[in-house]
Amino acid sequence: MRNLSEDTITQAVLARHKDAPDARVKEIMTALVQHLHAFAREVTLTEAEWFEGIRFLTEVGHITNDQRQEFILLSDTLGLSMLVIAMNNRKPEGCTEATVFGPFHVEGAPQYALGADVANGARGEPCFVRGHLRGLDGRPVADATIDVWQADETGLYDVQYKDLQRHRARGVLHAGPDGEFHFRTIVANAYPIPNDGPVGRLLQALNRHPWRPAHLHFMIKAPGYETLVTHVFRDGDKYLDSDAVFGVRSSLIAEWVRQAPGTAPDGTRLDVPYYTLDFDFVLNPAPAGAR
């Protein structure tokens, strides 16, 4: 088709997709084109603005690497990550809610025995975490894989350090036969998402802060249950109601309890105050036939 105008271009593009062999790809791309074109018309997008958008996405790609995923960060700050998670993780009442995955998970994190110190030298006040894993029916979930990770007291994850020599404040454990788990780590503190790149500049242009409330990441996997990706948030944090990535759920807020120096839950003697966090997780059964 020749001589397309602003009134006919959208249908012309959609017509090119009519023979797409994958029906789902066709559905997604049809909706994407329709909404993109509608957006451009709604705001009367200028050529300069279109080019600025291309430049912005190019910068997002250039800054993304094995240690930093700026596209996930962009998705998180636009609320898209949480929208997709909410749509795809509808659970029965009583199950632990899911939230954003975040850009700092590491495949193949160190394996630890129950009770070990996953902080592994990360800076922060001592914290002892414990809880139980149960199914929706109340039965314990034995030997589940528990992947945990967090930022240190400076607000950085281990992979954000250029001189990283070993992983810190992250690890993989396995729940006991009764679904119990416990480990030592450091206290979670609020921190800003990386704001020295294009996503940070976008937040600044929108007069938005980059802060996330203090939290501890969990990814829990067990045969017969849906994988749970979630956080536990620290009660009282001033950013709970303005999380930069919209990930807070009231059911995921818990108290980090400050304890006086003395004998810690693992039997060691501490001469400094420490914290304890107790939190139980309820997993949703996987659909019949699912792996």
C-alpha positions as CSV (number, residue, x, y, z in Angstrom):
1,M,0.0,0.0,0.0
2,R,1.3,3.4,-1.0
3,N,0.6,7.0,0.0
4,L,-0.3,6.1,3.6
5,S,-1.5,8.9,5.9
6,E,-1.7,9.3,9.6
7,D,-5.3,8.0,9.3
8,T,-4.4,4.8,7.4
9,I,-1.0,3.8,8.6
10,T,-2.2,1.8,11.6
11,Q,-4.4,-0.5,9.6
12,A,-1.7,-0.9,7.0
13,V,0.8,-2.1,9.7
14,L,-1.8,-4.5,11.1
15,A,-2.5,-5.9,7.7
16,R,1.1,-7.0,7.4
17,H,0.7,-9.2,10.4
18,K,-2.3,-11.2,9.1
19,D,-0.2,-14.2,8.2
20,A,1.8,-14.5,11.4
21,P,2.1,-18.2,12.1
22,D,2.0,-17.8,15.9
23,A,-1.5,-16.6,17.0
24,R,-0.2,-15.3,20.4
25,V,2.6,-13.3,18.7
26,K,0.0,-11.8,16.3
27,E,-2.3,-10.9,19.2
28,I,0.4,-9.2,21.2
29,M,1.9,-7.3,18.3
30,T,-1.5,-6.2,17.0
31,A,-2.4,-4.7,20.4
32,L,1.1,-3.2,20.8
33,V,0.9,-1.4,17.4
34,Q,-2.7,-0.2,18.2
35,H,-1.7,1.2,21.6
36,L,1.6,2.7,20.4
37,H,-0.1,4.5,17.5
38,A,-3.0,5.7,19.8
39,F,-0.4,7.0,22.2
40,A,1.4,9.0,19.5
41,R,-1.9,10.5,18.4
42,E,-3.1,11.3,21.9
43,V,0.0,13.3,22.8
44,T,0.7,14.6,19.2
45,L,4.2,13.2,19.5
46,T,6.8,15.4,17.8
47,E,9.8,14.0,15.8
48,A,12.2,15.4,18.5
49,E,10.2,13.6,21.2
50,W,10.2,10.4,19.3
51,F,13.9,10.6,18.8
52,E,14.5,11.4,22.5
53,G,12.5,8.2,23.3
54,I,14.7,6.2,21.0
55,R,17.8,7.7,22.5
56,F,16.5,6.9,26.0
57,L,15.9,3.2,25.2
58,T,19.3,3.0,23.6
59,E,20.9,4.3,26.8
60,V,18.9,1.8,28.8
61,G,20.3,-1.0,26.6
62,H,23.9,0.3,26.8
63,I,24.0,0.5,30.6
64,T,22.5,-3.0,31.0
65,N,25.0,-5.8,31.7
66,D,25.5,-8.9,33.8
67,Q,25.5,-6.8,37.0
68,R,22.8,-4.3,36.1
69,Q,19.4,-4.8,34.4
70,E,18.2,-1.3,33.5
71,F,15.2,-2.6,31.5
72,I,13.8,-4.4,34.5
73,L,14.4,-1.2,36.5
74,L,12.5,0.7,33.9
75,S,9.6,-1.8,34.0
76,D,9.6,-1.7,37.8
77,T,9.4,2.1,38.1
78,L,6.6,2.3,35.5
79,G,4.6,-0.2,37.5
80,L,4.6,-2.7,34.6
81,S,6.4,-5.3,36.5
82,M,4.0,-5.3,39.4
83,L,1.0,-5.3,37.1
84,V,2.3,-8.4,35.2
85,I,3.1,-10.1,38.6
86,A,-0.4,-9.3,40.0
87,M,-2.1,-10.6,36.9
88,N,-0.1,-13.8,36.8
89,N,0.0,-14.6,40.5
90,R,-3.6,-14.6,41.5
91,K,-3.7,-16.8,44.6
92,P,-6.4,-18.1,47.0
93,E,-6.8,-16.2,50.2
94,G,-4.3,-17.2,52.8
95,C,-1.4,-17.7,50.4
96,T,1.7,-15.5,50.6
97,E,1.5,-12.7,48.0
98,A,4.1,-12.3,45.3
99,T,5.9,-9.1,44.4
100,V,8.6,-7.8,42.1
101,F,11.7,-10.0,41.3
102,G,14.1,-7.1,41.1
103,P,17.2,-6.8,39.0
104,F,19.8,-8.2,41.5
105,H,19.0,-11.9,41.7
106,V,22.0,-14.2,40.9
107,E,21.7,-17.7,39.5
108,G,24.0,-20.2,41.3
109,A,24.3,-18.3,44.6
110,P,26.2,-20.0,47.4
111,Q,24.6,-22.9,49.1
112,Y,24.3,-22.8,52.9
113,A,23.1,-25.2,55.6
114,L,20.2,-24.2,57.8
115,G,21.4,-21.7,60.5
116,A,24.4,-20.5,58.5
117,D,25.4,-16.9,58.1
118,V,24.4,-15.9,54.5
119,A,25.7,-12.3,55.1
120,N,29.2,-13.8,54.5
121,G,30.9,-10.6,55.7
122,A,28.3,-8.1,54.3
123,R,28.1,-4.8,56.3
124,G,25.2,-4.5,58.6
125,E,23.8,-5.2,62.0
126,P,23.3,-8.9,62.8
127,C,19.8,-10.4,62.1
128,F,18.4,-13.8,62.7
129,V,15.6,-14.9,60.4
130,R,13.3,-17.9,61.0
131,G,10.0,-19.2,60.0
132,H,8.0,-22.1,58.4
133,L,6.8,-23.1,55.0
134,R,3.3,-24.5,54.7
135,G,0.9,-25.3,52.0
136,L,-2.6,-23.8,51.8
137,D,-3.9,-26.9,53.6
138,G,-1.5,-26.2,56.5
139,R,0.8,-29.1,55.9
140,P,4.6,-28.3,56.2
141,V,6.5,-28.1,53.0
142,A,9.7,-30.1,53.5
143,D,13.0,-29.6,51.8
144,A,11.9,-26.5,49.8
145,T,14.6,-24.5,48.1
146,I,14.9,-21.0,49.7
147,D,16.8,-18.4,47.7
148,V,17.4,-15.2,49.7
149,W,19.2,-12.0,48.9
150,Q,19.4,-8.4,50.1
151,A,21.3,-5.1,50.1
152,D,23.9,-4.3,52.8
153,E,23.7,-1.3,55.1
154,T,25.1,1.0,52.4
155,G,22.2,0.2,50.2
156,L,24.2,-1.9,47.7
157,Y,23.8,-5.5,46.6
158,D,27.1,-7.5,46.3
159,V,27.0,-7.5,42.5
160,Q,27.0,-3.7,42.5
161,Y,30.6,-3.6,43.9
162,K,33.2,-3.5,41.2
163,D,35.7,-5.4,43.4
164,L,33.3,-8.3,44.1
165,Q,35.3,-11.3,45.1
166,R,32.7,-13.4,46.8
167,H,28.9,-13.2,47.1
168,R,27.6,-11.6,50.2
169,A,24.1,-11.2,51.7
170,R,22.6,-13.9,49.5
171,G,22.4,-17.7,49.5
172,V,20.4,-20.8,48.9
173,L,19.1,-23.0,51.8
174,H,16.7,-25.9,52.1
175,A,13.9,-26.1,54.6
176,G,13.8,-28.9,57.1
177,P,11.5,-31.9,57.2
178,D,8.9,-29.9,59.1
179,G,9.1,-26.9,56.7
180,E,11.2,-24.9,59.2
181,F,14.0,-22.6,58.1
182,H,16.4,-20.3,59.9
183,F,19.6,-18.4,59.0
184,R,21.7,-15.4,60.0
185,T,22.0,-12.3,57.9
186,I,22.1,-8.5,58.4
187,V,19.3,-6.0,59.0
188,A,17.5,-4.8,56.0
189,N,17.6,-1.0,55.4
190,A,15.9,1.3,52.9
191,Y,18.0,2.1,49.8
192,P,17.7,3.9,46.5
193,I,17.4,2.0,43.3
194,P,20.3,2.7,40.9
195,N,19.6,6.3,39.8
196,D,22.8,7.2,38.0
197,G,21.5,6.1,34.6
198,P,18.6,6.8,32.3
199,V,15.9,5.5,34.6
200,G,17.2,7.8,37.4
201,R,17.0,10.8,35.1
202,L,13.5,9.8,34.2
203,L,12.5,9.7,37.9
204,Q,14.1,13.1,38.4
205,A,12.2,14.6,35.5
206,L,9.0,13.2,37.1
207,N,9.9,14.6,40.5
208,R,9.9,11.1,41.9
209,H,12.3,9.7,44.6
210,P,14.2,6.5,43.9
211,W,13.9,4.9,47.3
212,R,12.7,1.4,48.2
213,P,11.6,0.4,51.7
214,A,13.8,-2.0,53.6
215,H,13.1,-5.6,52.5
216,L,14.5,-9.1,52.3
217,H,14.1,-11.0,49.0
218,F,12.8,-14.6,48.9
219,M,12.3,-17.1,46.1
220,I,10.9,-20.4,47.2
221,K,10.6,-23.5,45.1
222,A,9.1,-26.9,46.1
223,P,7.7,-29.8,44.1
224,G,3.9,-29.6,43.8
225,Y,3.8,-25.9,44.6
226,E,3.9,-22.7,42.6
227,T,7.2,-20.9,42.8
228,L,6.9,-17.9,45.1
229,V,8.9,-14.7,44.4
230,T,8.4,-12.1,47.2
231,H,9.8,-9.8,49.7
232,V,9.4,-9.3,53.4
233,F,9.3,-5.6,54.2
234,R,10.4,-3.9,57.4
235,D,7.6,-2.4,59.4
236,G,7.9,1.3,60.1
237,D,9.9,2.1,57.1
238,K,9.1,5.6,55.8
239,Y,9.0,4.5,52.2
240,L,6.4,1.7,52.6
241,D,3.7,4.0,51.0
242,S,5.9,5.3,48.2
243,D,8.0,2.4,47.1
244,A,9.7,3.4,43.8
245,V,8.7,0.1,42.2
246,F,5.2,-0.3,43.7
247,G,6.0,-3.6,45.3
248,V,4.7,-3.3,48.9
249,R,1.8,-5.5,50.1
250,S,0.5,-5.1,53.6
251,S,0.6,-8.8,54.2
252,L,4.3,-8.8,53.5
253,I,5.2,-6.3,56.2
254,A,6.8,-7.7,59.4
255,E,8.7,-6.4,62.4
256,W,12.4,-6.6,62.8
257,V,12.7,-6.9,66.6
258,R,15.7,-5.4,68.2
259,Q,17.3,-7.5,70.9
260,A,19.8,-6.6,73.6
261,P,23.3,-8.1,73.5
262,G,23.4,-11.6,74.8
263,T,22.9,-15.2,73.6
264,A,21.6,-15.1,70.0
265,P,19.2,-17.7,68.5
266,D,22.0,-19.7,67.1
267,G,23.6,-20.0,70.5
268,T,26.5,-17.6,69.9
269,R,27.3,-14.7,72.2
270,L,26.9,-11.2,70.8
271,D,28.2,-8.1,72.5
272,V,26.2,-5.9,70.3
273,P,22.4,-5.5,69.8
274,Y,20.9,-7.8,67.1
275,Y,17.6,-8.3,65.4
276,T,15.2,-11.1,64.9
277,L,12.6,-11.6,62.1
278,D,9.9,-14.2,62.2
279,F,7.9,-14.9,59.0
280,D,5.9,-17.9,57.8
281,F,5.2,-18.5,54.1
282,V,2.1,-20.2,52.7
283,L,2.6,-21.7,49.2
284,N,-0.1,-22.2,46.6
285,P,-0.4,-25.8,45.2
286,A,0.6,-26.0,41.5
287,P,-2.1,-26.8,39.0
288,A,-2.7,-30.5,38.3
289,G,-0.2,-31.6,35.7
290,A,2.2,-28.8,36.2
291,R,5.9,-29.5,36.9
